[in-house]
């Protein structure tokens, strides 16, 4: 007897402590409430998220498999076992959308190779929300993740991104570990051209959200934003 594989649902979650019903469509909530199998970055936070959604089943009866930066390539196939047995599975990231700057992308790729149906669900993505609110070019953009930690390498990368932005009129997006946000902000002000535009998007979708876009020259003329230990995205767009 041939078993039809289950469906892999990509389930977005909140970007912080914002109420889930403000950022997730009811359709997404309904699906997340009914699944029994999940692949998650951290079991503890996934349990908390599903409890907040009022899952239809007792949380202790749900099955959680872990997929994070420590997961080995040879472990991925085992994560598909419920799907190949005919059960639907949900991937939940630590924040935002699975597969976007997230280890879930590796499992999604393998699911496609195995002929498993993949359904992305609508929810908050800090990258897209920051781009939407920046006023910068949404036709051509690139997300670079974290810049190098070493000062010389980071400063060189800033110059490279600014040059690329100017040549292609491309919005450059990147992030930093929250406790190093201030250092990155100062480096951008020190090494970017005065008319290059910089957007800093902090605490996206939370009550404390702050999103501002100014030229480097304008940023230098005002008080620096409070970024320490607050999740932030940085976007720059340089003039040709």
Protein Blocks (a to p, Z undefined) as FASTA:
>chain_A
ZZdddddddddddfbjbdfklmpcfklmmmmmmpmbdcdfblklmmmmmmmnopabdfkl
pccddddfklcfklmmmmmmmmmnopacddddfehjehiapaklmmmmmmmmnopacddd
ddddfklmmmmmnopafkbccdehjadfblklmmmmmmmmmmmmmmnopacdddddfklm
mmmmmmmmmmmcfklccdddehehiaklccddddfklmmmpccddfehpacdddddddZZ
